[in-house]
Amino acid sequence: MTETETFPDYLDVEYTAGEGEEPADYPGIEDKLEKAIEVTREGLEQYENPVVMWTGGKDSTLTLYFIKEVAERFDLEVPSAVFIDHFQHFDDIHDFVDRWAEEWDLDVIYAKNDDIGNYVEEHDLEPGDDIPVEDLSEHNQHHIRDILEYEEDTFPFLLDTYVGNHLLKTVALNDTLEEHDVDGVISGIRWDEQDARADETFFSPRHDPDIYPPHDRIQPILQFAEPDVWEAFWGFVVPETVDEYPDDGYIPEGADDLPNDLTQDDIPVSPKYFAGFRSLGSEISTDKSAEQPAWLQDMANTTERAGRAQDKEDLMERLRDLGYM
């Protein structure tokens, strides 16, 4: 019997669902919405202790919208949200998450690698400063030496590097999943977002206990391309969550073009997207793509993650093998 067949025995999900598919297999926005609702409902019904990953970005916030809608429609419980605090966020992201967690009455679990966070605070480090491996806990040293097979004496305190990303995000996440006995992680990744994610399925097993606490990934918006995400936001998410927003939707030209005297703070869209960012990473390694809001940019002829540091992008497949989203 395989690991997938034994983990856990109360699940009945199809791990090959979505295999070989792409966004074009769901041609209309209604097709994409219907699939997202289907996968979300199955995830909330099948898993005993799921969580939803929430970065404050558009994809995870769209996923959270589906969870809230499905939970209300089918009388299901909204799971806790996990926010990975890697110590290098834009302040705007923290403010956005705090604001909408309160507005939507969400329980947010803040996943952190406290060993590194405490060292950084104690030594007043800035991003890019070196951290000695020998000064960290045995747990972190195990990941650095035995799992990553990193041999240098120090590594830079930077999120978008092999060691930094693994310790600040993946280790923080895996420790949180273990602490809270999570069996399903609902994630907002998409097929078109990054090559390493193009072969994902709607229910994706992560069962090897030598790598991560065994769990499944539930991925309701794989079938959305970047323009679809924004169509869903301005046509459904915002009108259905903001009372004063036009019911038939409205696509603003910017923060000063919101209807009915609404302000940017009233809209569940990160201010970084209004400012021209297309993808949100760390404060020091993410640049805006253009001056226009993200949804008005040339998505057909430009790359969504071009503003992100490329060290991590180039290593994405290896990082995902270790548990990265």
C-alpha positions in Angstrom: 0.0 0.0 0.0 1.4 3.4 -0.9 1.8 6.4 1.3 -1.0 8.2 -0.6 -3.4 5.3 0.1 -2.7 5.4 3.8 -2.7 9.1 4.4 -5.1 9.6 6.0 -7.7 6.8 5.8 -10.7 9.1 6.0 -10.0 11.0 2.8 -11.5 10.2 -0.6 -10.1 12.7 -3.1 -8.9 12.3 -6.7 -5.2 13.2 -6.7 -5.1 13.2 -10.5 -7.9 15.7 -10.9 -6.6 18.5 -13.2 -3.7 16.4 -14.5 -2.7 17.6 -18.0 -5.0 20.6 -17.9 -4.4 24.3 -18.4 -6.4 27.5 -17.9 -7.7 27.2 -21.5 -9.6 24.1 -20.5 -11.9 26.4 -18.5 -12.7 28.9 -21.2 -15.1 31.3 -19.4 -15.0 33.0 -16.0 -18.1 31.0 -15.0 -16.3 27.8 -15.8 -13.4 28.8 -13.6 -15.6 30.0 -10.8 -17.6 26.7 -10.8 -14.5 24.6 -10.6 -13.1 26.7 -7.8 -16.3 26.3 -5.8 -16.3 22.6 -6.4 -12.7 22.1 -5.2 -13.1 24.4 -2.3 -16.2 22.6 -1.1 -14.6 19.2 -1.4 -11.6 20.5 0.5 -13.6 21.9 3.4 -15.8 18.8 3.6 -13.0 16.2 3.3 -10.3 17.5 5.6 -10.7 17.5 9.3 -8.2 20.3 10.1 -7.4 22.4 7.0 -5.9 25.9 6.8 -5.7 28.4 4.0 -2.5 30.1 3.1 -2.9 33.9 3.0 -0.1 36.2 1.9 -2.3 39.3 1.4 -1.7 38.9 -2.4 -4.4 38.6 -5.0 -4.4 34.9 -5.5 -4.6 33.9 -1.8 -7.2 36.6 -1.2 -9.3 35.2 -4.1 -8.9 31.7 -2.6 -10.1 33.1 0.8 -13.1 34.6 -0.9 -14.1 31.2 -2.3 -13.7 29.7 1.1 -15.9 32.3 2.7 -18.5 31.9 0.1 -18.6 28.1 0.1 -18.6 28.0 3.9 -21.6 30.3 4.1 -23.4 28.6 1.3 -23.0 25.0 2.5 -22.8 25.7 6.3 -19.2 24.8 6.6 -16.5 26.2 8.9 -14.0 28.8 7.7 -10.5 27.4 8.5 -7.7 29.4 10.1 -5.5 31.4 7.7 -1.7 30.9 7.9 0.3 34.0 7.2 4.1 33.4 6.9 5.9 36.3 8.5 9.4 36.1 6.9 10.4 39.5 8.5 10.9 41.2 5.1 7.3 42.1 4.2 6.2 45.5 3.0 4.4 47.3 5.9 1.4 47.7 3.6 1.0 43.9 3.5 0.9 43.6 7.3 -1.6 46.4 7.5 -3.8 44.8 4.8 -3.8 41.4 6.4 -4.6 42.9 9.8 -7.4 45.1 8.4 -9.2 42.3 6.5 -8.7 39.6 9.1 -10.7 41.9 11.4 -13.3 42.8 8.8 -13.8 39.1 7.8 -13.5 37.7 11.4 -10.6 35.5 10.5 -8.4 33.5 12.8 -4.8 34.1 11.5 -1.9 31.9 12.5 1.4 33.8 12.1 4.0 31.3 11.0 7.6 32.4 11.8 11.0 31.0 12.2 11.5 32.6 15.6 15.1 31.3 16.0 16.2 33.5 13.0 13.8 36.3 13.9 15.2 36.5 17.4 18.8 36.4 16.1 18.1 39.2 13.6 16.5 41.4 16.3 19.2 40.7 18.9 22.0 41.6 16.4 20.1 44.4 14.7 20.6 42.9 11.3 19.4 44.3 8.0 18.4 42.3 4.9 21.6 41.0 3.3 23.6 40.8 6.5 25.3 37.4 7.2 24.0 35.0 9.8 26.5 32.4 11.1 25.1 28.9 10.8 26.6 27.8 14.1 24.6 30.4 16.0 21.3 28.9 15.0 19.3 26.1 16.6 20.0 22.5 15.9 16.7 22.4 14.0 17.8 25.1 11.6 21.3 23.7 11.4 19.8 20.4 10.4 17.9 22.0 7.5 20.9 23.9 6.4 23.5 21.1 6.5 21.5 17.9 6.1 18.6 18.9 3.9 19.9 21.8 1.8 23.5 20.5 2.0 24.7 24.0 2.3 28.4 24.1 3.4 29.2 27.8 3.9 29.7 29.1 7.4 27.2 32.0 6.9 24.3 32.8 4.8 22.7 36.1 3.9 19.5 37.2 5.7 17.6 37.4 2.4 14.2 35.9 1.5 14.8 35.3 -2.2 17.7 32.9 -1.9 17.9 29.2 -1.5 18.8 29.1 2.2 16.8 32.2 3.1 13.6 31.1 1.4 13.7 27.6 2.9 14.4 28.8 6.5 12.1 31.8 6.5 9.2 30.4 4.7 9.2 26.6 4.3 10.6 25.7 7.7 8.3 28.2 9.3 5.3 26.7 7.4 6.2 23.1 8.1 6.7 23.7 11.8 3.3 25.4 11.9 1.6 22.5 10.1 3.1 20.1 12.6 2.2 22.2 15.6 -1.4 22.5 14.5 -1.8 19.0 13.1 -2.9 20.2 9.7 -4.1 17.7 7.2 -4.9 20.0 4.3 -3.4 23.3 3.1 -5.6 25.3 0.8 -3.3 27.3 -1.5 -3.8 29.9 -4.2 -1.2 28.8 -6.7 -2.0 28.9 -10.4 -0.8 26.9 -13.4 0.2 29.9 -15.4 2.1 31.6 -12.6 5.4 29.7 -12.7 6.7 26.8 -14.7 7.3 24.7 -11.6 3.5 24.9 -10.8 2.3 24.0 -14.3 1.8 20.3 -13.5 0.0 20.7 -10.2 -3.3 19.0 -9.6 -6.3 20.2 -7.6 -5.5 17.8 -4.7 -1.8 17.3 -4.4 -0.2 14.9 -1.9 2.7 16.0 0.4 3.1 12.7 2.3 6.8 12.1 2.8 7.4 12.6 6.5 11.2 13.0 5.9 10.4 16.3 4.1 7.3 17.8 5.7 4.5 16.9 8.1 2.2 14.7 5.8 -0.6 16.7 4.4 -2.4 17.5 1.1 -2.4 20.7 -0.9 -5.9 21.8 -2.0 -5.6 24.2 -5.0 -8.9 25.7 -6.1 -7.7 28.4 -8.5 -5.1 26.5 -10.6 -7.4 27.2 -13.7 -7.2 31.0 -13.3 -4.8 32.9 -15.5 -3.7 36.3 -14.2 -6.3 38.3 -16.1 -9.0 35.9 -14.8 -8.0 36.7 -11.3 -8.6 40.4 -11.8 -11.9 39.7 -13.7 -13.0 37.8 -10.7 -12.0 40.5 -8.3 -13.7 43.4 -10.0 -16.7 41.4 -11.1 -17.4 39.3 -8.0 -15.0 39.6 -5.0 -15.3 43.4 -4.5 -19.0 43.8 -5.4 -19.9 40.9 -3.1 -17.8 41.9 -0.1 -18.1 45.7 -0.2 -21.6 46.9 0.4 -21.2 50.3 -1.4 -19.6 48.8 -4.5 -21.8 48.6 -7.7 -23.4 45.1 -7.9 -22.6 44.8 -11.6 -18.9 45.5 -11.0 -16.7 48.4 -11.9 -13.0 48.4 -13.0 -11.2 51.5 -11.5 -8.4 53.3 -13.2 -6.7 53.7 -9.9 -7.1 54.5 -6.2 -8.7 57.9 -7.0 -11.3 56.3 -9.3 -13.3 54.2 -6.9 -17.1 54.6 -7.0 -19.4 55.9 -4.2 -16.7 57.8 -2.3 -15.0 54.5 -1.4 -11.3 54.6 -0.6 -8.5 52.1 -1.2 -8.9 51.0 2.5 -12.4 49.9 1.7 -11.4 47.5 -1.0 -9.9 44.0 -0.4 -7.2 44.5 -2.9 -3.6 45.2 -1.6 -2.5 48.8 -2.1 0.7 47.4 -3.8 -1.4 46.4 -6.8 -2.9 49.9 -7.0 0.7 51.2 -7.0 1.8 49.0 -10.0 3.1 45.8 -8.4 2.1 42.6 -10.2 3.5 40.1 -7.7 4.3 40.6 -4.1 7.5 39.3 -2.5 9.9 40.8 0.0 10.3 44.5 0.4 13.8 44.7 -0.8 13.6 42.3 -3.8 10.3 43.2 -5.4 9.8 46.1 -7.8 6.7 47.5 -9.4 6.1 46.5 -13.0 4.7 49.8 -14.2 3.0 52.9 -12.9 -0.5 51.6 -13.8 -2.4 49.4 -11.4 -1.7 45.7 -11.9 -5.0 44.9 -13.6 -4.5 47.6 -16.3 -1.0 46.4 -17.3 -0.1 44.5 -20.4 -0.5 41.0 -19.0 -0.4 39.3 -22.4 3.1 40.5 -23.3 4.8 40.9 -19.9 5.8 38.4 -17.2 3.9 38.5 -13.9 6.8 37.7 -11.6 9.4 39.8 -13.5 9.5 42.2 -10.5 10.6 39.4 -8.2 14.2 38.5 -7.4 15.2 35.8 -9.9 17.5 33.7 -7.6 14.4 32.1 -6.0 12.5 31.9 -9.3 15.4 29.9 -10.8 15.4 27.5 -7.9 11.6 27.1 -7.6 11.4 23.4 -8.5 14.0 22.5 -5.9 12.3 24.7 -3.3 8.9 23.1 -4.0 10.4 19.6 -3.5 11.3 20.8 0.0 7.8 22.0 0.8 7.6 25.5 -0.7 4.2 26.6 -2.1 
